[in-house]
Every structure is written in structure tokens, then in C-alpha cells.
Amino acid sequence: MEKNLQDFSLISSQIKKYQLDYELESEIIAFYYFTLNSLFKLQKDEIEDTITDTDYLTSIGEISGNDNGIDALYINTASTPPNIHLLNYKFITDFKKADSHFPSTELHKIKSFINSILQEDTEIEKNINPTLFSKMVEIWEIYKHQIPIINIHLVSNSFQGLEKTEKEKFEREMSRYTNFKIHYNTIDSFVARLTESKGNPINVKIKAIDFNYFEKSDGDIRALIFSADAKDVIRILIQNEILRSNPDPETYDLIKNFKIEETAFEDNVRIYLTQSSRINKNITLTALSEDNHHFFYFNNGITLTCSKFSYSKAKRSPVIEIEKLQVVNGSQTIHALHEAYNQDSSKFKDIQILCRIYETDNSQLSTNIAEYTNSQNPVESRDIRSNDYTQKKLEQDLLAKGYFYERKTDQYKDKPKNKRIDAEKAGQVLMSFYQGMPAEAKDNKPLIFGEKYNIIFSDEVTGDKLLLALNIFDEIEKNKRNIRKQESNNLGIKKSTEFLLHASYYLLYTISLLSEKYKTEKNLSNFEKIINFYGEAKQIVEEIMLKELVLQKNKYSHRVFFKGQRPKKYLDDILIEN
């Protein structure tokens, strides 16, 4: 990609905003924050836990040591299989240098680190910083049970990735390993994320096949079920408004020239899983097989919602006009069919697909349709829950108190950072403080909007209750940052307080238990009383850490200990009356 000042300035402005919002010391650290949030939607405490760059760790008081070219390492155990993300950064401050290639010298460090992981080289502890090594220990523990996907990210605010020859060589060398993926995150990919547009309403025309259609109406909802030509389904969802509105094109070959219109899937609760999904591969293979005339019977079809649809009834193959179309189920089917059509359009002569259209102005009905019709691949549950009545009530409650509750990611991105409350972070603190699940809050976030949702976001949760838990957690995090600053020296953070860098959710849970022990009601007006329990909570958590350290000896790791259930057992034994 050719460099241009506008794109470079856009990313630079985002970096400066992150630096200001999070009160960060340098632009490179702000770049870490910006990219880790953009790529993985991490919270502030999770970002801090992910950065392994030695310069950054030294600046905040961690023990120094080599980072082996791994500036950040994010472990996502909530996915199946677990995903390990290794990130190497190149940061540029001068636009004049923004067209330089990613330095190939970093590749040797990355390859060396990967070899150390795969060989379980414990001797590397002598040469790398403790934060990075503790993450290696965690990766080795994962390998004992299953093979994770290793994602290598080359991240830069330049316009170029690797030089072509180096890129080919690196990819060839990495292809020797199974479950390895390489991602090139340059300035264009971040600009694309920032400028994704809601777009104009999608209005389309599509033909039903023969008399294969059926309408049903019930109060505030109207439905039409019909069979359609697969080529037509692809046509109405490509990035060309003229073709989308033409139910009788002279040729369908033109649809190969256009990508799928992604704004049609904004109400879809599923993220398209690309060809790495077994189901998507099967859809593509079925469409290209000799048996593809049975596709209608093999596939669940697609589900659409709209503001209005119309057609000539009692007519063979009527043209259906659809206004403000959204695909709420079938993203993977549509993308897979588009890819199959691009591979071999000659196979699409006899492929039909089942289509359902729902016309309704009832937003809750639309949400329910999206939820109940999704069952093939895992669903990003937060998207489903964003329109839940409980979430909307919390949003309004907090708005009245001067806070912006983000049911959806970055819903209030134009508002002051210190007044924004992310729904996922809200779920984490509620889960730990009120529901006694600190380990899950730290390392099993899918539970928040999944099977534990109704417990975490019960009718008992109010804006004040959430603010109490959030304010306590913020104080815990603030104390953690102060420890890093106050106790930093040539040797880094003192061993006596290092455990606090990993125990935030357990400290929050301990403070909750102490509130109950001292019969202090958990309400916002008692915040000052409750936060005074922090000192005792820290002492108790340190005691259980030392017990485990004696028990585990050389195998002990703060990171591993505070991700599991053992601290909870210790705490419950100490603080919960039997």
C-alpha cells in the first residue's frame, strides 16, 4: 500500500487520544493500547497484563530481562482450541519513514522464541523477563491438554509489511508447524477498522422460485418463507447497489467483481468464521460438489429482517422488494457461497436456498429472532445481550448519574474515557464482587453473556451497585499502579508485592467477603468504609499466596495461581462462617 498522510494522521490521532485517555507516558505504549484494543477488545487491566515488552515493564517497575522480540502476548483460553497471540511491534513517529518494511531482524527472535515454546526450554528463564516466562509456563500447561492455535502478529503503524522475499521465507518456515497463523497488521488494517461505516440502508429485489413461498402474519410481525436461487442470494448482498436492485441481470458473472456488503450483517449475532471453520468449509465443498442440487436440503438457509417487504401475491416467481435488509442468520452460508461462486460459478446452475424474511418494527422481536435462529457456530453472546431489557435499563440508570454504559463495544467512544463503562468490564466486577467468581471473572469472560448472564445481570443489579464494584476495582488497580511506581528500583518490583499484579479480582472478592464479615451493607454510600478493607484484604491474599508458594515450591506461579480456583478455597475457608 502506498503511504498517505491522511491515514498516518488518523492513526496518530488515535494513539494520542489513547495516551491522553489512559494517562500513558509515551506514544509507543499508547500504540500498544490502541492496537490491543482494536485487535482483541481488551480491557485496560488485560492490556497491562498482555504487554511483555521489556522497556515497558522496566518503566513500570517490573524486573527487567529480554523480551525475545515478543512485545505482547495474549492468551485466549476461552476459545476452542485456545488461541495464543504473539505480537511484535514496529512503531514509527516520522511520516517520512512510514513506507519502510517491517524489520526482518525481528523474525529470528520470534522463531527462536517459538522454538523455546515447542521444546519446553525452561533454561530460557535465565534470559527473559519474568512476565514473559510466566506466560510461557501457562502455554506449556495448555499444551498438556490440547494443541492451541499460535497466532504471530507483526504490528506496525507503517504502510508496508515484510519485504516480499522475507515474507515468503518466513511463511515457508512457519508452515512446518501445525496450527500456526501469521497476521500482518499494518496501518491500512487499522484504518479499515476505524472507518467501517454503518452505510446506507440496504434495499434489494429478489425472485422467489416458482410458487415455493408462504406468508404468515401475526400482530406486529409478518413473515415470508421462500426458496431462491443461490446466485440471487449472493447478488442481493454484494457491494453494488445497482446489481442488488436488479432481479433479472443479464449475467451473474459481475458479482465476482464485488465483495460482500458487510453492513448487511450488523444485526447478525455471529462473527463470520472464514474458512477455518469446519462448517464453512463444508458449505463451500457442498456447493461445489456433484451433489449440490441437494444443497437446499443440507443447509438451514438464511434469515433476514427488514422494515418492509412487498411482492405480487398468487404469482409464479414473484419479485420480492425488501427495504432496510439485515441478515440475522446465515452469514457463514452467504460468505461460503460467495467464495464457492468465485472458485467455480458453473456449479451454481441448480443450487437453491431456503430464505426467511421477517418484517417487524419490534426491536425485541428482532433480537429474539437473531438469538433463536443462531445455532451452528458459537455466538458472540454480548451482541445478543446488548438489546436485552436489563442492559437498556442499566444504560439509562447510569446516564442519569453522568456515566455512559456501553451495551455495545465503543457505543460512546466520543465521550470522556473516565465516564464510559464497558458492559464486559461491568460483568467482570459484578461476577467477582457479588457472585463470588473471581477466577471466572479474570479468565472465563464468555460466561458473562453466556450461561451466567441471568445471575450476573439479575434484576437486583442497579447502577449504584455496579458503580460500587467498579469504584473498588478501580482503587485496587490504582494501588497496583502506585506499587509499580513506588517500589521500582534497579531490581524491579519487590517480590513481596509482586503477587498484587495478578490478584485484582481476588482482592475484589476478598473485600466483598470482608464486607459481609463486618456486616457492612454493599451500597455506594458505604464505599469509603468498604474500601478501607483493602489493607486487610491484601494481607489475607498475601497469606494464602505464601501457603501455596510453600506447597508448590519451584512450580509456583502468581499468574497461574490467581487464574484458578485454589485461592477461592483458601479465602472461603478463612472468611466464610460454616
N, C-alpha and C positions, 0 to 999 in steps of 0.2 A: 504493500500500500504506500502511495506517495504521501509524504508528510504535508500537513497543512496547519497553519497557525490556529485556526478556529478550533479544531479538535484538541490540539495540545492545550489551548487556553481553557477549554471546557473541563478537561481532566484536572488541570492545575487549580481551577477554582473549586472543584470538589475536594481536592486534597487540602486546600487552605480552609475550607469550611469544616472538614473533619478535625483539622488541627485546632481550630477555634472552639468547636463544639465540645471536644474532649480534653481541651487544655493540654495538648501534646507539645513536647519540646521541639520537635523537628518535623520537617515535611516528609522525610523518609518514613518515620513512624506513622504519620498521618496516612501515607500511601499504603502501609500495611493495613491500617484500619479500614480504609476505603475499599481496598480490593478484597479483604477477607469478608467484609460485609456483603460486597457485591457478589462474590462467588458462592458463599455458603450461608449468608444471612445470620451471622454470628452476633451474639450479644457482646457488650463491652468486656465483661469478665471472661467470656470464652475467647475473645480475640487476644486478651492478655495471656491466656493460658496456651494459645496456639503459637505465638511468636517465639522462635528459638534462636534468632539472630544474636550473636554474642555481644555486639556493640549495644544493642537494645537492652539485653539482660544486664550488662555491666552498668548501664546508665541508671537502672532502677535498683541496683544493689545486689543482683544475683551473683553467685560465684561464676567467675569467668571461665572460659575454655573455648575450644574450637567449635564452630557450628557445622563444619564439613560441607558448606555450601547450602545447608538447609536452613533457610531464614524463617520458615514457619512450617509447622507440622500439625495437621488437623486429623484427628482420628474420629470417624463417624461409625460407632458401633451400633447405631440404631438402624442402619441399612442392612440388607441381607443380600450378599455377604457384606461384612464390614468394609468400609472404604477408608484407605489410608491416603492422605493427600500430602505430598512433599512439595514445598514451594521454594523456588529460587528466584530472587528478585534482582532486577536491574533498574535503578532509579536515575532519571535524568532531570537536571534543573535548567539546562540551556536548550532552547528550541533548535538552535543550530546543530546540535548533536542528536536530534530526535530521529534521524533516519539511519543511525548506526545499528548493526546487527547485534543480536544477543551474544555476549562473550562466550566463545566455545571453551574457554579455560574452565568455566564453571561445570562443564559436563563431566570432566574427570572426577571432580569432587562428588557429584551426585552418584556417579556409577560406583565409586568407592564406598559411599555410604550404603547404597543398595546391597552391595556385596557383603558388607558387615551385617546387615539385617538378615540376609538369607543364610549366612554362615553362622549366625548367632555368635558373633565375635564379641565376647564380654571384655576383652582386652581394650576395646575402643574407649571404655570408660575413662582410661587414663588421659585421653587426648581431647575429649569433647566436653561441652558444658553439661552440668547435671540435669538441667531441664530437658535437653535433647536426649540424654541417656535414659532418663526415666520414661520417655515416650518410646524408646526402643524396647525397653523391658515390657511395656504394655503391648507392643506389636508382637513380640515373641510369645506372649501369653495368648494372644489371639490365634497365632499360628498353631498352637497346641490343639485347637478345637476345629478350626476351619481355615481355608485359604482366602485371605482378603484380596480385594482389588487394590493395587498400588497405582495411584494417580500421580504422575510427575507434572508439575505446573511450572512453566517458565513465564514469569510475570514481569512485565515492563511497561513503562509509560512512553516507550518509543514506538515507531511505526513498523519496525522490522522485527522478525523473529530470528531464528538461526539462519546463517548463510546456507544456501541450498545444499552444498556438498556435506557440510557438517550436520545438517538436518537429516539427510539421507543416511549418513553413517550412524548417527545417534539412534534413529528409529530402527535401523537394521540390528544394532547391538541389543536394544531393548526388546526386540521381537523374540529373542531367545527365551525370554521369561514368559510364563503364563500369567494371565490376569494383570497385565501391565498396560497402562494407557498414558499417552503423552498429550498435554494440553498446552497450547500456545496462547497466552493471554496478553495481547499487545493492546495498544491504545484504541484500535478500531473496535475490539470486542467490548471494551468498557464504554465507549461512546455509544455503541449499539444498545447496550443495556440501559443507559441513561435516557436515550431518545426514543425508546419504544413508545409508540403512540397508541392512544385509545382508538384513533382513527374515526372515520365516518361510519354511520350506521350501514350495515351490510344488507342490501336488498337484492333478492335473486329471483330467478324464474327457473323452474324445473318441471319436467314432464313425468307424470305417473305412467307406468306401463299398463296398457290395456285398461281393463276395469278392475285392476288389482288395487283398489283403495277403499277405505272405510272411514267414515267420520263419526265422532261421538261428541256430544256436548253435555256439560253438567255444571250449571251455575256459572262460576267465574273462570271456567276453563273449557277450552274447545280443543279437540284432538283430531288429527288426520293421520291415518296409517296407510302407507302405500309402498309399492316396490318401484325402484328406479334403476336406471342404467348406471353402473359404477362409474362410467366416464362422465356422466352428468353430475354425479355427486362430487367428483373431483373438480369439474368445471365451475360449480357454484361456489367453490371455496378457494379459488386461486386469486392472486393479486392482480386482477384485471376486471374493472367494473363493467366494461362493455361485454366481455365474454360471460360474466356472471348473469347478465340480464338477457342473454340470447339463448333461448331453449332449443333453437334449430341452427347451430353453427354449420358452416359449410364443411369444416374439418375440425376434428378434435385434436389434431397434432399440435395446434397452437398452445395447448395447455402445458406442454412440455417446457415452454419458454418462461413459465412463471412459477414462483414459489407459492406455497400455501399461505393464505391470509391468516396470520396467527391471531389477529384481533377477534376472529370469529370464535376463539376458544377462551375468552376472558371469563366466562361464566362456567367453564368446564373445571371440575374439581380435580381433574387428573393432569399430571405433567406427562407430556409425550416422552416415552422412554427410549426412543430411537431404536436402532436395530440390535442393541444389546439385550433387549427383552425377547425372551423365547416366544411370547405370544405375537409380538410384532413380526418376528422372522417367519412364524407360521402363517400369518396373514399374507405376507408377501409371497411365500412359497406356494400357498394355496391358489392365489390369484394367477400365478404363472404356470400352474400345473395343468396336466391334461384333463384333470377332474374339476376344472374351475367353473364349469357350468352348474356345479352344486354349491357354489360359494354362498348363495342365499341361505342354504340350509346349515352351513357350517359357521356362519357369523351371526353375532347378536344384532348387527345393524347399527344405525346411528340414531341419536335422539337430539332434536332441535327444539329450541324455544323461540318465540317471536312475539312481536307486538300485534301482528295481524297476518293472516293468510287468506287467500281467496282463490277460487277456481270455478270453472263451469261444471256444475253437477250433472250427473247422468250422461256424461260424455266420455267416449273412449279416449284414453291417453290425454287427459286434460292438462293444461299448463297451470301449474300452481305458482302464484305470486306470493313471495314471503318478504315481509318487512322486518327490519332490525333482527336479523337472524343471529342466533348464538348456538354453537354446538356444545351441549352439556354432557353428552356421552358419545364416544366414537372417535376421539382424537387419534388414537393409535391406528384405528381402521383406515381413516382418511389419509394419514401420513404414509402408512404402509402401501395403500393402493396407489398413491401418487408416485412413490418410489418404484413400485412394480410397473406402472404405466410407462415411466421413463426408461425402464430397462427393456420392456418388450410390449409395445402398445397393441401388437397384433393379437395378443392373447385376450383382449378385452371385449371380444365380439359378443359373448354370451354371459357376461358377469352381471348379475343383478344383486341389489342390496335392499334390505328392509329399512324403511325410513319412518320415523315417528315425529310429527310436528305438534307442539303444544302452544296454543295461543292463550296467554294469560297476562293480566296486569298484577296478579297477586305474587309479590316477591317471595313470600314464604313458600308458596306452591312451587315456584321455580327452583328454590333451594332444595326442597324435598325431592323434586324430580331429579335434580343433579345428584343428590346423595343416593337415592334408592336405585337409580339405573346404573351406577358405577359398581362393578363387582369383579372385573377381570384382573386388574393390576392394583397394587397398593395405591391408596388415595392420600393426597396431602390433606389431612383432616382439618388443618387450620382453615383452609379455603372453604370447606363445607361450613364450619362453625362460625365463620365471620359474619354471617347473616342471622345467626341464632339470636333469639329474643334476649337471652341473658347478656350476650355481648353488646347488643344495642343499648340495653338498659345501663350497663356499666359505662359505656361511652358517654351517654347523656348525664349520668350521675357525676362523672369526673369532669365533664365540660363545665358544669355548674360550679366546680371547685377550681377552675382555671387550668385543668390538665387536659391533654389530648390523648385519648385512649385509641391506640391503633389496632382495630379489629383486623385490618389487612396490613401487610407489610408496607411501611413508608406511607401510610394513609395521610399523615400530617407532616410530610417531610419539609414543608415550608415553615413549620412552626419551630419555636426555640427548642433545642435538644433537651434541655433540662425540664421541659414541661411535657415531653412526649413519653407515653407509657406503652411499650410494646406488649401485645397480648401474650406472646410466648413467654417473655420475662415475667409477666404477671402470673402466668400459670406456674412457673418455676417457684416463685416465692410463696405462692398460696399452697402449693404442693408440700413444700418443706415446712412452713411455719404453722399451717393449720391442719394439714393432713398427715404429718409425720412421715414424709417420704423424701428425705434429703438426698439419698443416693440416686433415686429415680429423677429427682429434680436436676441433678448435675449431669446424669449420663443416659437418661431414657426419656428424652423430651417428647417422642411420639405419643407417650401415654397422656400427655396434657390434653390434646384434642382428640385422643382416641378413647380407649376403654375407661380411662379415669376421668373423662371430661365432666360428667354429671356430678361427680364427687367434688372435683376441684372447683368448678364453676357452679356451685349449687345456688339455690335461691337465698341462701344465708350470706352470700358474698355481696358486700356493698363497696362503694367507692372508698369509704373510710377504712374498712378492713384491709382492702388492698393497699392503700396508702401506708397503713401501719407496717405491714410486712415489707413493703418496698423501702420505706424510710429506714427500717432497721437493717435491711440488707445493704443499703447504700452506705450506712455508717460502718458496717463490717468491711465493705470494700474500701472505704476511705481510710480506715485504720490499717488495712493491708498495704495500701499505697504509702502511708506515712511510715510504716515499719521499713519498707524498702528504702525510703529516703534517709531516715534517721540512723539506720544500722548499717548502712553501706560503708565499706572500708576496702582496704586492699584485698581482703579475703572474701569480700562479698557479704551477703546476708548471714547473720549469725544462725548457727544450727538450731539454737534454742527456739527460734521463732519461725523457722522455715516452714513448719507444718501449716502455719496460718495462710500461706499462699495457696493451699489446696483445700482448706476446710470451711469455706464460706457458708455452704449450705448446711453443714453440720453445726456450725456456730449458730446459724439462724434457728435450727431445730432445737438446740440446747437452750437458747434464750426463751423459746416457746415453752419448753418443759419447766424452766425456772419460773416463768410467769405463773404457771399452774401450781408449782410447788409453793410459791409465796402468795397464792390466791390474788394475783393482780389481773384484773379483767383485761382481756386483749381488745382494747379500743384505742382509737387515735389520741384521745385526751390523756391516756396513760403512757404516751410514747417516752417521755423523759424518765419515768420510773422503770419502764421495761428496758430501755437501752442501757440503764445503769447495771443491768445483769450481765453486760458484756464481759466485764473483768472476771467474774466467776465462771462464766461460760468458757472463756479462753483457758482458764486454769483446769477445768474439768476435761476439756477436749485434749489438752496437753497431757493430762494424766493417762487417759485411755491410749493416746498415741504412744507414750512411753511403755505402757504394758505390752502393746502389740510389738513394739520395737524389740523388747527383751524376748518375746515369744518367737518372732520371725528371724531375729538376728540379721545376718547378711542379706536375707531375701526381702527385708522390709523396704517398702517404697511409699512415701507420702501420697503420691499420685494414685497408686493402686488402692491403698488402704481407704482413702476417702471417696473412692468411687464405688465401694462395696457396702455390704450390709453390716459388717462386723462392728463399726463404730456405733451404729444404732443399738445393737445388742448391749454393748457396754453402757451406753447412755441410759437405755431403758432400765437396766439393772440398777443403776445408781439413782435415777431420778423419779422413776415411776413406782409409786407405792403399790405393793402387792396386797 
